[in-house]
Amino acid sequence: MKPPIRRIAHLDMDAFYASVELLRYPQLKGLPVVIGGGRRAQDEALREQLGGRALHEIGISEFPVLKDYTGRGVITTATYAARQFGVGSALGLMKAAKLCPQAILLPVDFAEYRHYSRAFKAIITDIAPLMEDRGVDEVYIDFTEVPGGQREGGRVLARLIQKAIFDQTGLTCSVGVAPNKLLAKMASEFNKPNGISIVQEEELEGKIWPLACRKINGIGPKADEKLQTHGIQTIGQLAQRPLDWLVRTFGNKTGAWLFEASHGRDARPVVTESEPVSMSRETTFDRDLHAVRDKAELGQIFTTLCEQVAADLQRKGYVGKTIGIKLRFDDFKSVTRDLTLAHHTSDAKTIRQAAGQCLKRAPLTRRLRLLGVRVGALVRAEHADVYKQNKATAPVEYAQAATKSIAKTGQLF
């Protein structure tokens, strides 16, 4: 009996954060809305004005708008109506205000987004159990052996999953189905929002080769720029280059990968369980902060970030050994520093002390616009030799000594 054709789907929720907010505020549907920054005084004032009214009864004119925003926050996501003005993820809110001043500005609510993320993924696994979690709003699904996964190239099953998610959550998603992950991810972008796109193996030349090389997940701006210097703009043009030329030009590993990707080949399986490499928390300040003059404020922010990372680790059952920091200065240049402890930990105090030690090696002469804390080299807590203060105090004592030394110079907050 002939084995079934491999069918891999990439499911991507449509403007996920914004769509979740529109469930709360349906009166904003069709309007330009951006999600970004932390909760502000205006948001709290809006809550106080509610009285006994339901969220859907808030008048549109009562919401904060982008033109009134001041600060250094960035956009997390935007509705499709806002994207038409050139507003999108990672754009500074102040810059976005010039493009779409009338856009309504809502704060990020990660707890709500995680709730809906768990909900839509549970719906998927009830229908198709082989699912790979790729973040809060996207997954890969193996359709190959699932009933309906072969019908119409996978369209029947994709339609079933789309409908189930919408019926149970009110959210829409876009699905691409192809012979592998690489092509499925590209296909999921073809017909957004709320679309389904199928790519068969024999359709590579017609559907994939005309696309820009940047459409291949893994080709970033620098690689694309280098390809263009060689006259390569489309995937089809890349596919025409011989393997040996790609290896000479980009190196063995990258050259071989470019050759395979341009020919639509990708053998990666759908992995149902994967372990995170690191966990981090970071924040962009509303105004640039100075390491000495704003020492108290920075110190509190720094401690909070460490506590948040520790809480994330403990909630998910992980511990880590490598503690790192990330700084971005007022000239937009960034630096990172890290160190590795003798034992794994998820303790907030230990993370704070080690991260403070990292600060000793970072230049703090310029004002800061972003601060981040990361814990890497993660393992499951039950599998680790977990660091205990009462059994191994040397790393903590060393960090405390470093902290005291730096504090005397006024360089560490």
C-alpha positions in Angstrom: 0.0 0.0 0.0 1.3 3.4 -1.0 2.2 5.6 2.1 0.2 8.8 2.5 1.7 12.0 1.1 3.3 14.1 3.8 1.1 17.1 4.8 2.4 19.7 7.2 0.4 22.7 8.2 1.5 26.0 9.6 -1.3 27.8 11.5 -0.8 31.5 12.3 -3.4 33.4 14.3 -4.5 36.7 12.6 -3.2 39.8 14.3 -3.5 37.8 17.5 -3.1 40.3 20.3 -5.2 42.8 18.5 -7.9 40.2 17.8 -8.0 39.3 21.4 -8.5 42.9 22.3 -11.3 43.2 19.8 -13.2 40.4 21.6 -13.2 42.7 24.6 -13.9 45.8 22.6 -16.0 44.8 19.6 -16.9 48.5 19.0 -13.3 49.0 17.7 -13.7 46.4 14.9 -12.6 47.9 11.6 -10.8 50.8 13.2 -7.0 51.3 13.4 -5.9 49.9 16.7 -2.3 49.4 18.0 -1.2 47.3 21.0 1.9 48.4 22.8 3.6 49.8 25.8 2.7 49.1 29.4 -0.5 50.1 31.2 -0.7 53.9 31.5 -2.5 56.5 33.6 -5.0 57.0 30.8 -5.9 53.3 30.8 -6.5 53.3 34.6 -8.6 56.4 34.2 -10.7 54.7 31.5 -11.3 51.8 33.9 -12.4 54.2 36.7 -14.8 55.9 34.3 -16.5 52.6 33.5 -18.7 52.5 36.6 -21.1 49.6 36.0 -20.8 49.7 32.2 -19.7 46.7 30.2 -16.5 46.9 28.1 -18.4 46.9 24.9 -20.3 50.0 26.0 -17.3 52.3 26.2 -17.6 55.0 23.6 -14.9 55.1 20.9 -14.1 58.7 21.8 -13.2 57.7 25.3 -10.2 55.5 24.3 -6.7 57.0 24.3 -5.3 57.7 20.8 -1.8 57.4 19.4 -1.4 61.1 18.7 -1.4 61.8 22.5 1.2 59.2 23.4 4.6 60.3 24.8 7.3 57.8 25.6 9.6 55.2 24.3 7.3 52.2 23.9 7.1 50.1 20.7 4.2 48.5 18.9 3.6 44.8 19.7 1.0 44.4 17.0 -1.7 46.3 15.1 -5.0 45.6 13.5 -5.1 45.2 9.7 -6.8 48.6 9.5 -3.8 50.2 11.2 -1.3 48.3 9.1 -2.7 50.1 6.0 -1.0 53.2 7.3 2.4 51.5 7.5 2.1 50.9 11.2 3.3 47.5 12.4 5.2 45.4 15.0 8.4 46.8 16.5 7.8 50.4 15.3 8.2 53.0 17.9 4.9 54.4 19.2 6.0 58.0 18.6 6.9 57.2 15.0 3.6 55.4 14.5 1.8 58.4 15.8 3.0 60.4 12.8 1.7 57.8 10.4 -1.6 57.1 12.0 -2.4 59.7 14.8 -6.0 58.6 15.0 -5.2 55.0 15.9 -6.5 53.8 19.2 -3.8 52.8 21.6 -4.3 49.8 24.0 -1.8 48.4 26.5 -0.4 44.9 26.2 -2.1 42.2 28.3 0.0 39.1 28.2 -2.1 37.2 30.7 -5.1 37.4 28.4 -3.1 36.5 25.3 -1.6 33.4 27.0 -5.2 32.4 28.0 -6.3 32.4 24.4 -3.1 30.9 23.2 -3.7 27.8 25.4 -7.3 27.7 24.3 -6.7 27.6 20.6 -3.9 25.1 20.9 -6.1 22.7 23.0 -8.7 22.9 20.2 -6.1 21.9 17.6 -4.7 19.0 19.6 -8.2 17.6 20.1 -8.5 17.3 16.3 -4.8 16.8 15.2 -2.6 15.6 18.1 0.8 16.1 16.4 1.3 19.8 17.0 4.5 21.7 17.5 4.2 24.9 19.6 6.1 27.8 17.9 5.1 30.6 20.2 2.0 32.3 21.5 0.3 32.6 18.1 1.6 30.0 15.7 2.0 26.2 15.5 3.0 23.5 13.0 0.6 20.5 12.7 1.2 17.1 11.0 -1.9 16.4 8.9 -0.5 13.3 7.3 -2.3 10.6 9.2 -5.2 12.7 10.5 -8.7 12.0 9.0 -9.3 14.6 6.4 -5.6 15.6 6.3 -5.3 14.3 2.7 -8.6 15.5 1.3 -8.1 18.4 -1.1 -4.5 18.6 -0.2 -5.3 19.2 3.5 -7.9 21.9 2.9 -10.8 19.9 4.5 -8.9 19.5 7.8 -7.6 23.1 7.8 -11.2 24.3 7.3 -12.4 22.1 10.2 -9.7 23.5 12.5 -10.4 27.1 11.5 -14.1 26.7 12.2 -13.5 25.0 15.5 -11.2 27.8 16.7 -13.6 30.5 15.5 -16.6 28.8 17.0 -15.0 28.4 20.4 -12.9 31.5 20.7 -14.2 34.0 18.2 -10.6 34.3 16.7 -9.5 33.7 13.1 -6.4 32.1 11.8 -4.6 31.5 8.5 -3.3 28.0 7.5 -0.8 26.9 4.9 -0.5 23.2 4.1 2.5 21.8 2.1 4.9 18.9 2.0 7.1 20.4 4.8 7.5 23.1 7.4 9.4 25.5 5.1 6.7 25.6 2.4 3.8 25.5 4.9 5.1 28.7 6.7 5.3 30.5 3.4 1.9 29.3 2.4 0.2 30.5 5.5 1.0 34.1 4.4 -0.6 33.8 1.0 -4.2 34.4 1.9 -4.3 36.4 5.2 -6.5 37.0 7.1 -8.6 33.9 7.7 -7.3 32.1 4.6 -6.2 28.6 3.6 -3.5 28.0 1.1 -2.3 24.7 -0.3 1.1 24.1 -1.9 1.7 20.8 -3.7 5.2 19.5 -4.4 4.7 20.0 -8.1 3.6 23.6 -7.6 7.1 24.8 -6.4 8.0 26.5 -9.7 4.7 28.4 -10.0 3.9 29.3 -6.4 7.2 29.5 -4.6 10.0 30.5 -7.1 8.5 33.9 -8.0 8.6 35.0 -4.3 11.4 37.2 -2.9 14.2 35.3 -1.1 13.2 37.0 2.2 10.0 34.9 2.1 12.2 31.9 3.1 12.1 31.8 6.9 15.8 32.1 7.9 16.9 34.6 5.2 17.3 37.9 7.0 18.2 41.4 5.8 22.0 40.8 5.7 21.7 37.5 3.8 19.2 39.0 1.4 21.4 42.0 0.7 24.3 39.7 -0.1 22.1 37.7 -2.4 21.0 40.8 -4.2 24.6 41.9 -4.8 24.9 38.7 -6.9 21.7 39.5 -8.8 19.6 37.0 -6.8 16.2 38.5 -5.9 13.7 35.6 -6.1 13.7 32.1 -4.8 13.7 30.9 -8.4 16.9 32.8 -9.2 18.5 31.3 -6.0 17.4 27.8 -7.1 19.3 28.3 -10.4 22.6 28.7 -8.7 24.8 25.5 -8.4 25.4 24.0 -5.0 29.2 24.5 -5.2 28.8 28.2 -6.0 26.5 28.7 -3.0 29.0 26.8 -0.7 31.9 28.9 -1.9 29.9 32.1 -1.5 28.1 31.5 1.8 30.1 28.7 3.5 29.4 25.0 3.7 26.4 25.0 6.1 24.6 28.1 4.9 25.3 27.4 1.2 23.9 23.8 1.5 20.8 25.1 3.4 20.1 27.8 0.8 20.3 25.2 -2.0 17.9 22.8 -0.2 15.5 25.6 0.8 15.3 27.1 -2.7 14.3 23.7 -4.0 11.6 23.4 -1.4 13.2 20.7 0.6 12.9 20.5 4.4 13.0 17.2 6.3 12.4 18.7 9.8 9.7 16.7 11.7 6.9 18.2 13.7 8.2 18.1 17.3 5.4 17.8 19.8 7.6 18.6 22.8 10.6 21.0 22.8 12.6 22.5 25.7 13.2 26.2 25.9 16.8 27.3 25.7 16.4 30.4 27.8 13.8 32.7 29.4 14.0 36.5 29.5 12.3 39.7 30.5 13.0 43.2 29.3 11.5 46.6 29.3 11.9 49.8 27.2 11.7 52.9 29.4 9.3 55.8 28.7 12.4 58.1 29.0 16.1 57.5 29.0 17.5 56.7 32.4 20.9 57.4 33.8 22.7 54.7 35.8 23.7 57.2 38.6 21.0 59.9 38.6 18.2 57.4 38.2 19.8 54.7 40.3 16.9 54.0 42.6 14.3 53.7 39.7 16.7 51.5 37.7 17.4 49.3 40.7 13.7 48.7 41.2 13.1 47.9 37.6 16.1 45.6 37.5 14.9 43.7 40.6 11.4 43.4 39.2 12.8 41.9 35.9 14.8 39.4 37.9 11.7 38.4 40.0 9.6 38.1 36.8 12.2 35.8 35.2 12.4 33.7 38.3 8.6 33.4 38.5 8.5 32.3 34.8 11.1 29.6 35.5 9.3 28.4 38.6 5.9 28.4 37.0 7.2 26.3 34.0 9.4 24.0 36.1 12.9 25.1 34.8 16.2 26.2 36.3 19.2 27.7 34.5 22.9 28.3 35.0 23.7 31.2 32.6 22.6 34.6 33.8 22.7 37.5 31.4 21.8 41.2 30.9 20.9 43.3 27.9 21.4 47.0 27.7 20.3 49.4 25.0 21.6 53.0 25.1 20.2 56.3 24.0 22.2 55.9 20.7 20.4 52.6 20.1 23.6 50.6 20.5 23.1 47.4 22.6 25.5 45.3 24.7 25.0 42.0 26.5 26.9 40.4 29.3 26.5 37.0 31.0 28.1 34.6 33.4 27.6 30.9 34.3 27.0 29.8 37.9 28.3 26.6 39.4 24.7 25.3 39.9 21.3 25.7 38.3 18.9 28.1 39.9 15.4 29.7 39.6 15.9 31.8 42.7 15.1 35.5 42.2 17.8 36.7 44.7 20.5 34.6 43.1 19.5 35.7 39.6 19.5 39.4 40.8 23.0 39.0 42.3 24.5 37.3 39.3 22.9 39.8 36.9 24.3 42.6 39.0 27.7 41.0 38.6 27.2 41.2 34.9 26.6 44.9 35.1 30.1 45.4 36.5 31.4 44.5 33.0 29.0 46.8 31.1 29.7 50.4 30.1 27.2 52.6 32.0 28.3 56.1 30.8 25.4 56.6 28.4 21.8 56.9 29.3 19.7 53.7 29.0 16.5 53.1 27.0 16.1 49.4 27.6 17.1 46.8 30.2 16.7 43.1 30.1 17.6 40.0 32.1 18.0 36.5 30.8 18.5 33.0 32.2 19.9 30.4 29.9 21.3 26.8 29.8 17.9 25.6 31.1 17.0 22.2 32.3 14.0 20.7 34.0 14.1 21.5 37.7 13.8 17.8 38.6 16.8 16.9 36.5 19.2 19.6 37.8 21.7 20.0 40.6 19.8 23.0 41.9 21.8 25.7 43.6 21.0 26.0 47.4 22.3 29.0 49.3 22.8 27.0 52.5 25.0 24.4 50.7 27.0 26.5 48.3 27.3 30.2 49.2 30.5 31.0 47.3 28.8 32.3 44.1 26.4 34.5 46.1 29.1 35.9 48.3 31.2 36.7 45.3 28.3 38.5 43.6 27.6 40.4 46.8 31.2 41.5 47.1 31.1 42.6 43.4 27.9 44.5 44.1 29.3 46.3 47.1 32.5 47.2 45.1 30.5 48.7 42.2 28.1 50.5 44.5 31.0 52.5 45.9 31.9 53.8 42.5 28.3 54.7 41.7 28.4 52.5 38.6 25.9 49.9 39.6 22.2 50.5 40.2 
